[in-house]
Amino acid sequence: MLEEKKRNCSSLLQLAFFLVCVCILGLIISSTNLTRVAFSDGLFMEELSASFGDRKADLIIKMTPPVVTTETLQKQNQKPIIQFKLYDPATKEGFKHVTYFITIEKDGKKLLSDWFHDHKGDLKIEMKPSDTERITVYGEPDPILQAFTGTENSPVIATGPIFSEGGLYHFIVRVTTIDYDRSFIPDDKQPVYDGWLSVGSTVNQQVSLSDGKQIPIQLISYYDDLKDFRFDPTKKQMQFTMPFDWNTTRLEENKLMIHQEITIPKQSELASVAYVGKVNGIDVTKNLMLDDSNSTKNVIHFMLPKPVVMQIAEQVNKNGQASGELMQFSLEPSESVPSSAMASSHA
């Protein structure tokens, strides 16, 4: 009973730590106030600010459930819901009768581009990944606005090749009506919001130790697909890569958080009290978080905020590594790491 209470307490601490990280990222994102266009780069929720005329309007783009991966989509048949809610940041009240023109892109390819309307301003779109070639939208059509509408109990549905791959999904949202169904905002004053949500790309691997013992490893990337997984049994070191554009101008113009997750069985030779992590040969151990609250597994998180990515980018460009357009990760157990260098969720 005591051990179970300790595990529960540790799990709560880990959850609190993760929520603090998300809140900090949200505060950074929320601090961006532009007149007409808002940019950001996020995980499961964006809070974006813009204005039209002398009125300010904030937009929440939120994914439910917050953790969606290629594995949970396939094995659990997840149908995540994306919420678009426009509200007045001064009063916190939602705007009504909002028409959205929403474009969703992945790796520069347009997946969806259509009109949507919600009388309460709180639009929800259910994503149903399928093997069809094109995305089809289902909802009640507005005969005048030519926009899809839904209800609280029956959201608009988008089905097809959407959310079927891991990585960042780009949302471009333009607001065309507000307050009244037919009250159109002038074209040159329509607020545009630019945000990102992440679907985790799951990779399962079996690594072989020097004695031939097999250990299952799971990797989840919330930024882009992982590639070129390798394992060095002498060092017990994992290596993998991810496509990444090291252009510092691009990085300066966007907000981002690189989040990778590695799961290791606790009863294995790879389990440790601490780990050493590197990105393109640069030590980022202080940006690792170890979640050892589960009795069967350790989960190690690479959590790289924008300032850290910028520092790495400067070094990568200086060393001439940027042309490869790869972010190269390595992770290995460590006998001991100073407590200030690596965060842990255990009590």
C-alpha positions as CSV (number, residue, x, y, z in Angstrom):
1,M,0.0,0.0,0.0
2,L,2.8,2.4,0.9
3,E,4.6,1.6,-2.4
4,E,1.4,2.2,-4.3
5,K,0.9,5.6,-2.6
6,K,4.5,6.5,-3.5
7,R,4.0,5.6,-7.1
8,N,0.7,7.6,-7.2
9,C,2.5,10.6,-5.7
10,S,5.3,10.3,-8.2
11,S,2.9,10.1,-11.1
12,L,1.2,13.3,-9.9
13,L,4.5,15.0,-9.6
14,Q,5.5,14.0,-13.1
15,L,2.1,15.2,-14.4
16,A,2.5,18.5,-12.6
17,F,6.0,19.0,-14.1
18,F,4.7,18.3,-17.6
19,L,1.8,20.7,-17.1
20,V,4.2,23.4,-15.9
21,C,6.3,22.9,-19.0
22,V,3.2,23.2,-21.2
23,C,2.0,26.3,-19.3
24,I,5.4,28.0,-19.7
25,L,5.3,27.2,-23.4
26,G,1.8,28.6,-23.5
27,L,2.8,31.8,-21.8
28,I,5.6,32.2,-24.3
29,I,3.2,31.7,-27.2
30,S,0.5,34.0,-25.7
31,S,3.1,36.8,-25.4
32,T,3.0,37.2,-29.2
33,N,0.7,40.1,-30.0
34,L,0.5,41.1,-33.7
35,T,-2.0,43.4,-35.4
36,R,-3.4,41.0,-37.9
37,V,-1.4,37.8,-38.1
38,A,-0.3,35.5,-35.3
39,F,2.4,32.9,-35.6
40,S,3.3,30.0,-33.3
41,D,4.5,26.5,-33.1
42,G,3.0,24.2,-30.5
43,L,2.0,20.8,-29.1
44,F,-1.6,20.1,-28.3
45,M,-2.9,23.6,-27.8
46,E,-2.3,27.1,-29.3
47,E,-3.5,30.5,-27.9
48,L,-3.0,33.0,-30.6
49,S,-3.6,36.8,-30.6
50,A,-4.7,39.1,-33.4
51,S,-7.0,42.0,-34.0
52,F,-9.5,43.5,-36.5
53,G,-9.9,47.2,-36.5
54,D,-9.8,48.3,-32.8
55,R,-11.0,45.0,-31.5
56,K,-8.7,42.2,-30.2
57,A,-9.6,38.6,-30.7
58,D,-7.7,35.6,-29.4
59,L,-8.1,32.1,-30.9
60,I,-7.6,28.8,-29.1
61,I,-6.8,25.8,-31.2
62,K,-6.9,22.8,-29.0
63,M,-6.7,19.0,-29.6
64,T,-8.5,16.5,-27.4
65,P,-7.2,14.2,-26.2
66,P,-3.9,16.1,-25.6
67,V,-1.7,13.1,-26.5
68,V,-2.3,11.7,-29.9
69,T,0.3,9.4,-31.6
70,T,0.3,7.2,-34.7
71,E,0.1,4.2,-32.5
72,T,-2.9,5.3,-30.4
73,L,-4.6,6.3,-33.6
74,Q,-4.2,2.8,-35.1
75,K,-4.5,0.6,-32.0
76,Q,-7.1,2.6,-30.0
77,N,-9.0,4.0,-33.0
78,Q,-8.7,7.5,-31.7
79,K,-10.7,10.2,-33.3
80,P,-9.2,13.4,-32.0
81,I,-11.3,16.6,-31.9
82,I,-9.8,20.0,-32.9
83,Q,-11.5,22.9,-31.2
84,F,-11.4,26.5,-32.6
85,K,-12.7,29.1,-30.1
86,L,-12.6,32.8,-30.7
87,Y,-12.9,35.1,-27.7
88,D,-12.4,38.6,-26.4
89,P,-9.1,38.5,-24.3
90,A,-10.4,41.4,-22.1
91,T,-13.7,39.9,-21.0
92,K,-12.8,36.2,-21.8
93,E,-16.2,35.9,-23.4
94,G,-16.5,34.0,-26.7
95,F,-17.5,35.7,-29.9
96,K,-20.6,34.4,-31.6
97,H,-21.6,33.6,-35.2
98,V,-18.0,33.1,-36.3
99,T,-17.1,31.9,-39.8
100,Y,-13.7,30.3,-40.2
101,F,-11.8,29.6,-43.3
102,I,-9.4,26.8,-42.2
103,T,-6.4,25.4,-44.1
104,I,-4.5,22.4,-42.7
105,E,-1.1,21.5,-44.1
106,K,1.5,18.8,-43.4
107,D,5.1,19.2,-44.7
108,G,4.0,22.0,-47.0
109,K,1.2,19.9,-48.6
110,K,-2.3,21.2,-48.3
111,L,-4.6,18.6,-46.7
112,L,-7.8,20.5,-46.1
113,S,-9.1,24.0,-47.0
114,D,-12.7,24.8,-46.4
115,W,-15.3,27.1,-44.8
116,F,-16.8,26.4,-41.3
117,H,-19.3,28.3,-39.2
118,D,-20.3,28.0,-35.6
119,H,-23.1,30.1,-34.1
120,K,-21.5,30.1,-30.7
121,G,-18.0,30.7,-32.1
122,D,-16.8,27.4,-30.6
123,L,-16.2,25.1,-33.6
124,K,-15.2,21.5,-33.2
125,I,-13.9,19.2,-36.0
126,E,-13.5,15.5,-35.4
127,M,-10.6,14.0,-37.3
128,K,-11.1,10.4,-38.6
129,P,-8.0,9.1,-40.3
130,S,-8.7,6.7,-43.1
131,D,-7.0,5.1,-46.2
132,T,-9.0,7.2,-48.7
133,E,-7.1,9.4,-51.2
134,R,-8.9,12.6,-50.4
135,I,-10.3,14.3,-47.3
136,T,-14.1,14.5,-47.1
137,V,-15.9,16.9,-44.7
138,Y,-19.3,16.0,-43.2
139,G,-21.5,18.6,-41.5
140,E,-24.7,20.7,-41.9
141,P,-24.2,23.0,-44.8
142,D,-25.1,26.7,-44.4
143,P,-27.0,27.6,-47.6
144,I,-25.8,31.2,-47.7
145,L,-22.3,31.0,-46.2
146,Q,-21.6,27.7,-47.9
147,A,-19.9,26.7,-44.7
148,F,-20.0,23.4,-42.7
149,T,-21.7,23.7,-39.3
150,G,-22.0,21.3,-36.4
151,T,-23.4,21.0,-32.9
152,E,-22.0,20.3,-29.5
153,N,-23.1,16.7,-29.7
154,S,-22.5,16.3,-33.4
155,P,-19.3,18.0,-34.5
156,V,-18.2,18.5,-38.1
157,I,-16.2,15.4,-39.3
158,A,-13.2,15.4,-41.5
159,T,-12.2,11.9,-42.7
160,G,-9.4,10.8,-45.0
161,P,-5.5,11.0,-45.0
162,I,-5.4,13.4,-42.1
163,F,-3.5,12.8,-38.8
164,S,-2.4,9.5,-40.3
165,E,1.3,10.6,-40.0
166,G,3.2,11.9,-37.1
167,G,4.7,15.4,-36.9
168,L,3.6,19.0,-37.0
169,Y,0.3,20.0,-38.6
170,H,0.1,23.6,-39.8
171,F,-3.2,25.4,-39.2
172,I,-4.0,28.6,-41.0
173,V,-7.3,30.2,-39.8
174,R,-8.9,33.3,-41.2
175,V,-12.0,34.8,-39.6
176,T,-14.6,36.3,-42.0
177,T,-17.7,36.9,-39.9
178,I,-18.3,37.8,-36.3
179,D,-21.3,38.8,-34.0
180,Y,-23.8,38.1,-36.8
181,D,-24.0,35.4,-39.4
182,R,-24.0,37.9,-42.3
183,S,-21.8,40.5,-40.7
184,F,-18.6,40.2,-42.9
185,I,-15.3,41.7,-41.8
186,P,-13.7,43.7,-44.6
187,D,-11.1,41.6,-46.5
188,D,-8.2,43.8,-45.4
189,K,-9.1,43.6,-41.7
190,Q,-9.9,39.8,-41.4
191,P,-7.6,38.4,-38.7
192,V,-5.4,35.4,-39.7
193,Y,-4.0,32.9,-37.2
194,D,-1.0,30.7,-37.8
195,G,-0.5,27.7,-35.5
196,W,0.7,24.2,-35.2
197,L,-0.4,21.0,-33.4
198,S,1.6,17.8,-33.0
199,V,0.8,14.2,-33.6
200,G,3.4,11.8,-32.1
201,S,5.2,9.6,-34.5
202,T,5.8,6.2,-32.8
203,V,8.7,3.9,-33.6
204,N,9.2,0.5,-31.9
205,Q,12.6,-1.1,-32.0
206,Q,14.4,-4.2,-30.6
207,V,18.0,-3.6,-29.6
208,S,20.6,-6.3,-29.0
209,L,23.0,-6.2,-26.2
210,S,26.5,-7.6,-26.3
211,D,25.3,-10.9,-24.8
212,G,22.5,-11.1,-27.4
213,K,19.7,-10.2,-25.1
214,Q,16.9,-8.3,-26.8
215,I,15.3,-5.2,-25.3
216,P,12.2,-3.4,-26.7
217,I,12.5,0.3,-27.1
218,Q,9.8,2.8,-28.0
219,L,10.5,6.3,-29.4
220,I,7.9,9.0,-30.0
221,S,8.6,12.2,-31.8
222,Y,6.2,15.2,-31.5
223,Y,8.0,17.2,-34.2
224,D,8.7,15.0,-37.2
225,D,9.3,11.4,-38.2
226,L,12.4,9.7,-36.7
227,K,14.8,7.9,-38.9
228,D,18.1,5.9,-39.0
229,F,17.8,4.3,-35.5
230,R,21.1,2.7,-34.4
231,F,22.3,1.1,-31.2
232,D,25.9,0.7,-30.0
233,P,25.9,-2.3,-27.5
234,T,29.4,-1.4,-26.2
235,K,28.2,2.1,-25.1
236,K,24.5,1.1,-24.6
237,Q,23.9,4.2,-26.8
238,M,20.9,4.8,-29.0
239,Q,21.2,7.1,-32.0
240,F,18.5,8.4,-34.3
241,T,17.8,11.4,-36.6
242,M,15.0,13.7,-37.5
243,P,14.6,16.0,-40.6
244,F,15.2,19.6,-39.4
245,D,15.8,22.9,-41.2
246,W,18.6,24.7,-39.3
247,N,18.0,28.0,-41.0
248,T,18.3,30.5,-38.1
249,T,16.0,33.1,-39.8
250,R,13.2,30.5,-39.9
251,L,13.8,29.6,-36.3
252,E,13.8,33.2,-35.1
253,E,10.4,33.8,-36.8
254,N,8.7,30.9,-35.1
255,K,8.2,29.5,-31.6
256,L,8.9,25.9,-31.1
257,M,9.5,23.1,-28.7
258,I,11.3,19.9,-29.8
259,H,9.9,17.0,-27.7
260,Q,11.2,13.4,-28.1
261,E,10.2,10.5,-25.8
262,I,12.1,7.3,-25.3
263,T,10.7,4.4,-23.3
264,I,13.0,1.8,-21.8
265,P,12.0,-1.3,-19.7
266,K,12.9,-0.7,-16.1
267,Q,14.1,-4.3,-15.5
268,S,16.8,-4.1,-18.2
269,E,20.4,-3.2,-18.6
270,L,19.5,0.1,-20.2
271,A,17.6,1.3,-17.2
272,S,19.5,3.9,-15.2
273,V,19.1,6.6,-12.6
274,A,20.3,9.2,-15.2
275,Y,21.0,9.5,-18.9
276,V,23.2,11.6,-21.1
277,G,21.7,13.2,-24.2
278,K,23.3,14.9,-27.1
279,V,22.0,16.7,-30.2
280,N,24.4,16.9,-33.2
281,G,27.2,16.1,-30.7
282,I,26.2,19.0,-28.3
283,D,25.4,18.0,-24.7
284,V,21.8,18.6,-23.8
285,T,21.6,16.5,-20.7
286,K,20.2,19.4,-18.7
287,N,17.2,19.4,-21.1
288,L,16.4,15.7,-20.4
289,M,13.5,14.8,-18.1
290,L,13.4,11.3,-16.6
291,D,10.0,9.9,-15.6
292,D,10.7,6.9,-13.5
293,S,7.3,6.8,-11.8
294,N,6.1,3.7,-13.6
295,S,7.1,0.4,-12.0
296,T,7.8,-1.2,-15.4
297,K,9.5,1.5,-17.5
298,N,11.6,4.6,-17.6
299,V,10.5,7.4,-20.0
300,I,13.2,9.9,-21.0
301,H,12.1,13.1,-22.5
302,F,14.2,15.4,-24.7
303,M,12.6,18.9,-24.0
304,L,14.3,21.5,-26.2
305,P,12.8,25.0,-26.0
306,K,13.5,27.6,-28.7
307,P,16.6,29.2,-26.9
308,V,18.3,25.9,-26.7
309,V,17.5,25.0,-30.3
310,M,18.8,28.4,-31.4
311,Q,22.1,27.8,-29.6
312,I,22.4,24.4,-31.2
313,A,21.6,25.8,-34.6
314,E,24.4,28.4,-34.3
315,Q,26.9,25.7,-33.5
316,V,25.6,23.4,-36.2
317,N,25.8,26.2,-38.8
318,K,29.3,27.1,-37.6
319,N,30.4,23.5,-38.0
320,G,29.0,23.2,-41.5
321,Q,26.5,20.5,-40.4
322,A,23.3,22.4,-41.5
323,S,23.5,21.2,-45.1
324,G,22.4,17.7,-44.0
325,E,19.2,19.1,-42.6
326,L,19.1,16.5,-39.8
327,M,18.8,16.8,-36.0
328,Q,20.9,13.9,-34.7
329,F,20.1,12.5,-31.3
330,S,22.0,10.2,-29.0
331,L,21.1,8.8,-25.6
332,E,22.9,6.5,-23.2
333,P,22.8,5.6,-19.5
334,S,24.9,7.4,-17.0
335,E,26.2,6.2,-13.6
336,S,25.4,9.6,-12.1
337,V,24.5,13.1,-13.3
338,P,24.4,16.2,-11.0
339,S,20.9,16.8,-9.8
340,S,20.9,20.3,-11.5
341,A,21.7,18.8,-14.9
342,M,18.7,16.5,-15.3
343,A,15.1,16.8,-14.1
344,S,13.4,13.7,-12.7
345,S,9.9,13.1,-11.7
346,H,10.6,10.8,-8.8
347,A,10.0,12.0,-5.2
